[in-house]
């Protein structure tokens, strides 16, 4: 059984050499619950969804909630809630269940196409609110 899980969405691009190793090393170094890549839009702009700390000068930046488009986390019995349809709120739900600290590593910079055209967003939002209050 692996000690860590690496997850990447199918709309990720420009995987830098050693990206997977860098995610795991950051996870080990910080003792965090999850570490994710710094995400950029296809036009090169910083993708800021859910991030409140945009500091690009440090290798590791603590964030409240992680976008799970490209991340590593410790292998637990915890799994994503399959009641969410498509994308939207499943990241936040998973992070709330996981607990602990979350970091973005600026060593791993990737492009996330994220064309977020999810008609289930409203439904997912309602489900999230019912679940978490």
Phi, psi and omega in degrees: 000128181288147179278341184225154174238133173249132181233136177223134174292160180281358179250026176270147179222164173060060178287114180286152178304131176079013183304319182292317178298317180297322177296314181295317179298319178295321179297315179295315185295321185271337188071015182290164173283326183207144174231136181234164177284155171282124187256139177236151173285163179303334179277002178094352179286145177297130177275118190253000182306125177074349180270138176248350182239110187255017184297115179264359184275342181256153176293320182234135181230125179284137178230160181284317183225144183258138167278124188270020181297327175207103186208166174232141177213162180289140181288117177230178176285349182293137178226164178295145178285116184281002176283346175280140180253128181066218180248156180122112177081342181294326177297309182297318178300312181298316180297320179296321178293318184292317181069182178087204182253151181232137180229147168257135175258126178280357175285335181247104180247124185223158177265129178244110184296321171032069180279029180350076175242068187251107178292348181274359183306315181295314179298315179298321178298318178296315180298316179300315181295320178296321183287316188254349178085000000 
